[in-house]
Amino acid sequence: MTETSFFHEHTAGRYSQSGITTIVVGKGKVLFSVHTNLLRQKSEAFRAALSIEWNEKDSTVSEIVWEEEDPDVVETVIDWIYHAALPKLTTTKLDFNLCLMCYKFAETRMMYELKDTIINLLWKDYVQHEYMAEATEVQKAYKVDLGNTQMGKFLLKSVVYKIMDNRMIGEGGKAWEDQLIEACEDGDLAKDIVKEIISFRHNAYGAPTKVRAVSTTIMRTAAPVRNEYGQLARVV
């Protein structure tokens, strides 16, 4: 076992009376020692799980075991809990996969502030680099059951904006279209992209022909979309 302590000098005194929670993470049993009150403050799920009524053994020492979680994700989240920052995500290039998994962690544990922080981080990165989400990034979100979350919707709208602004099929050409087709092998994602295209159809910025071409390509690729949105080519 390896143990990581987040008892930094400037926080230790502030939370010294709160008790300690030991979090055991992953198959390798990585240990994190965290002040219990901080966990309670940042998550409704932690507040319920770490209540004195729930922990009958000892109100000052608790243990949580997350065998299926990634230690990198847990370390990133705990760092945010203590410092309201996500340095592990932004040390060099933004780590999209780690962003996604941290968001999933926050989603399942009702950490609303952290979810907003991650989305804002992605948005700032997109603005800074004049870059919007790729279709394959939306696909990753859907694969980890984040399609119906704020993150999934944010990424989906970003991709559809590219289509409607003619970016995805302009400079990117065939490569972008192929990427979109691959992503839309997921029937749910394909349907949601088509729904968004329909809702944004009045903002096609002079490129309805190309938008129509991409939309009909999606319908040819993803069988679940064909019956439900067979008229798409006529409405964009």
C-alpha positions as CSV (number, residue, x, y, z in Angstrom):
1,M,0.0,0.0,0.0
2,T,1.1,3.6,-0.7
3,E,-0.4,6.5,1.3
4,T,-0.9,10.1,0.2
5,S,-1.6,12.7,2.8
6,F,-3.2,16.1,2.0
7,F,-2.5,17.6,5.4
8,H,-0.7,20.7,4.1
9,E,0.5,23.2,6.7
10,H,-2.1,25.9,5.8
11,T,-5.0,23.5,6.1
12,A,-4.1,21.2,8.9
13,G,-5.0,23.6,11.7
14,R,-8.3,24.6,10.2
15,Y,-9.6,21.1,10.0
16,S,-7.7,19.4,12.8
17,Q,-10.8,18.8,14.9
18,S,-12.9,17.2,12.0
19,G,-11.6,13.7,12.2
20,I,-9.9,11.8,9.4
21,T,-11.2,9.6,6.6
22,T,-9.0,7.1,5.0
23,I,-9.8,6.4,1.4
24,V,-8.6,3.1,-0.1
25,V,-8.4,3.3,-3.9
26,G,-7.9,0.8,-6.7
27,K,-6.6,-2.7,-6.8
28,G,-3.2,-1.6,-5.5
29,K,-4.9,-0.1,-2.4
30,V,-3.6,3.4,-2.6
31,L,-4.4,5.2,0.7
32,F,-5.5,8.9,0.9
33,S,-6.0,10.5,4.3
34,V,-8.4,13.4,4.2
35,H,-10.2,15.6,6.7
36,T,-13.7,14.3,7.1
37,N,-15.4,17.8,7.4
38,L,-14.0,18.8,4.0
39,L,-15.4,15.7,2.4
40,R,-18.8,16.5,4.0
41,Q,-18.7,20.1,2.8
42,K,-18.0,19.3,-0.9
43,S,-20.4,16.4,-1.5
44,E,-23.9,15.4,-0.5
45,A,-22.9,11.8,-0.9
46,F,-20.0,12.1,1.4
47,R,-22.1,14.0,3.9
48,A,-24.6,11.1,4.1
49,A,-22.0,8.4,4.1
50,L,-19.8,10.0,6.7
51,S,-22.5,11.0,9.1
52,I,-21.9,9.9,12.7
53,E,-25.2,7.9,12.6
54,W,-23.9,5.9,9.7
55,N,-20.4,5.3,11.1
56,E,-21.2,3.4,14.3
57,K,-17.6,2.4,15.0
58,D,-15.8,5.7,15.6
59,S,-16.9,9.3,14.8
60,T,-13.3,10.5,14.4
61,V,-11.9,7.8,12.1
62,S,-13.7,6.6,9.0
63,E,-12.7,4.5,6.0
64,I,-14.0,4.4,2.4
65,V,-13.0,1.7,-0.1
66,W,-13.2,2.5,-3.8
67,E,-11.7,-0.6,-5.4
68,E,-12.8,0.4,-8.9
69,E,-11.7,4.0,-8.9
70,D,-8.5,5.3,-10.5
71,P,-6.0,6.8,-7.9
72,D,-5.2,9.6,-10.4
73,V,-8.9,10.6,-10.4
74,V,-9.2,10.5,-6.6
75,E,-6.0,12.4,-6.1
76,T,-7.1,15.1,-8.6
77,V,-10.5,15.4,-6.8
78,I,-9.0,15.6,-3.4
79,D,-6.5,18.2,-4.5
80,W,-9.5,20.3,-5.7
81,I,-11.3,19.7,-2.4
82,Y,-8.3,21.3,-0.5
83,H,-7.2,24.0,-2.9
84,A,-10.1,24.7,-5.3
85,A,-7.7,24.0,-8.2
86,L,-7.0,21.2,-10.7
87,P,-3.3,21.4,-11.4
88,K,-3.1,17.7,-12.5
89,L,-5.5,18.5,-15.4
90,T,-3.6,21.6,-16.6
91,T,0.1,21.2,-15.8
92,T,0.9,21.1,-19.5
93,K,-1.8,20.2,-22.1
94,L,-5.4,19.8,-20.8
95,D,-6.0,16.1,-20.1
96,F,-9.4,15.5,-21.6
97,N,-9.7,11.8,-20.5
98,L,-8.9,12.7,-16.9
99,C,-11.3,15.7,-17.1
100,L,-14.0,13.2,-18.2
101,M,-13.3,10.7,-15.4
102,C,-13.1,13.4,-12.7
103,Y,-16.5,14.7,-14.0
104,K,-18.0,11.2,-13.8
105,F,-16.7,10.9,-10.2
106,A,-18.2,14.2,-9.3
107,E,-21.5,13.3,-11.1
108,T,-21.9,10.1,-9.1
109,R,-21.1,11.8,-5.8
110,M,-23.2,14.9,-6.2
111,M,-20.2,17.3,-6.3
112,Y,-21.9,20.1,-8.2
113,E,-19.2,22.8,-7.7
114,L,-16.5,20.4,-9.1
115,K,-18.7,19.6,-12.1
116,D,-19.0,23.3,-13.0
117,T,-15.3,23.8,-12.4
118,I,-14.4,21.1,-14.9
119,I,-16.8,22.3,-17.6
120,N,-15.5,25.9,-17.2
121,L,-11.9,24.6,-17.5
122,L,-12.8,22.9,-20.8
123,W,-14.6,26.0,-22.1
124,K,-11.6,28.2,-21.3
125,D,-9.3,25.8,-23.0
126,Y,-11.5,25.7,-26.1
127,V,-11.6,29.6,-26.2
128,Q,-7.9,29.9,-25.6
129,H,-7.0,27.6,-28.4
130,E,-9.9,28.5,-30.7
131,Y,-10.9,24.9,-30.6
132,M,-14.2,23.1,-30.0
133,A,-14.9,19.5,-28.9
134,E,-14.3,16.7,-31.3
135,A,-17.0,14.2,-32.2
136,T,-14.8,11.4,-30.7
137,E,-14.7,13.3,-27.4
138,V,-18.5,13.3,-27.2
139,Q,-18.4,9.6,-28.0
140,K,-16.1,9.0,-25.0
141,A,-18.6,10.9,-22.8
142,Y,-21.5,8.7,-24.0
143,K,-19.4,5.5,-23.5
144,V,-19.0,6.3,-19.8
145,D,-22.8,7.1,-19.4
146,L,-22.4,10.9,-19.4
147,G,-24.5,11.6,-22.4
148,N,-27.5,13.0,-20.4
149,T,-25.3,15.0,-18.1
150,Q,-24.3,18.7,-18.3
151,M,-20.9,17.6,-19.6
152,G,-22.4,15.4,-22.3
153,K,-24.7,18.2,-23.5
154,F,-21.9,20.8,-23.4
155,L,-19.7,18.6,-25.6
156,L,-22.6,17.7,-27.9
157,K,-23.6,21.4,-28.5
158,S,-19.9,22.2,-29.2
159,V,-19.7,19.6,-32.0
160,V,-23.1,20.6,-33.5
161,Y,-21.9,24.2,-33.5
162,K,-19.0,23.1,-35.6
163,I,-21.3,21.5,-38.1
164,M,-23.6,24.5,-38.2
165,D,-20.8,26.9,-38.5
166,N,-19.3,24.8,-41.3
167,R,-16.1,24.2,-39.4
168,M,-16.3,20.5,-39.1
169,I,-16.7,19.8,-42.8
170,G,-14.8,22.8,-44.2
171,E,-11.2,22.9,-43.3
172,G,-11.3,19.4,-41.8
173,G,-12.9,17.9,-44.9
174,K,-13.2,14.2,-45.2
175,A,-11.3,13.5,-42.0
176,W,-13.9,15.3,-39.9
177,E,-16.7,13.6,-41.7
178,D,-15.2,10.2,-41.1
179,Q,-14.7,11.0,-37.4
180,L,-18.3,12.1,-37.1
181,I,-19.5,8.9,-38.8
182,E,-17.4,6.8,-36.4
183,A,-18.7,8.6,-33.4
184,C,-22.3,8.1,-34.6
185,E,-22.0,4.3,-34.5
186,D,-23.5,4.9,-31.1
187,G,-27.2,5.1,-31.9
188,D,-28.0,7.3,-28.9
189,L,-25.3,9.8,-29.8
190,A,-26.4,9.8,-33.4
191,K,-29.9,10.6,-32.4
192,D,-28.9,13.4,-30.1
193,I,-26.6,15.0,-32.8
194,V,-29.5,14.9,-35.2
195,K,-31.9,16.5,-32.7
196,E,-29.4,19.3,-32.1
197,I,-28.9,19.9,-35.8
198,I,-32.7,20.2,-36.2
199,S,-32.9,22.7,-33.3
200,F,-30.0,24.7,-34.7
201,R,-31.1,24.5,-38.3
202,H,-31.8,28.2,-38.6
203,N,-28.2,29.1,-37.8
204,A,-26.5,27.2,-40.6
205,Y,-24.5,30.2,-41.6
206,G,-25.0,29.8,-45.3
207,A,-23.9,26.1,-45.4
208,P,-27.2,24.2,-45.5
209,T,-26.0,21.9,-48.4
210,K,-23.0,20.7,-46.4
211,V,-25.0,20.4,-43.2
212,R,-27.6,18.3,-45.1
213,A,-24.8,16.1,-46.5
214,V,-23.4,15.4,-43.0
215,S,-26.9,14.8,-41.6
216,T,-27.9,12.3,-44.3
217,T,-24.5,10.5,-43.8
218,I,-25.3,10.1,-40.1
219,M,-28.6,8.6,-41.0
220,R,-27.1,6.2,-43.4
221,T,-24.6,5.1,-40.8
222,A,-26.7,4.8,-37.7
223,A,-29.8,2.6,-38.2
224,P,-31.7,3.9,-35.1
225,V,-31.8,7.4,-36.5
226,R,-33.2,6.5,-39.9
227,N,-36.8,5.8,-38.9
228,E,-37.1,8.6,-36.3
229,Y,-35.4,11.4,-38.3
230,G,-35.9,10.4,-41.9
231,Q,-37.0,13.9,-42.9
232,L,-33.9,15.6,-41.5
233,A,-32.4,16.3,-45.0
234,R,-35.5,18.4,-45.8
235,V,-35.6,20.5,-42.7
236,V,-32.0,21.7,-42.3
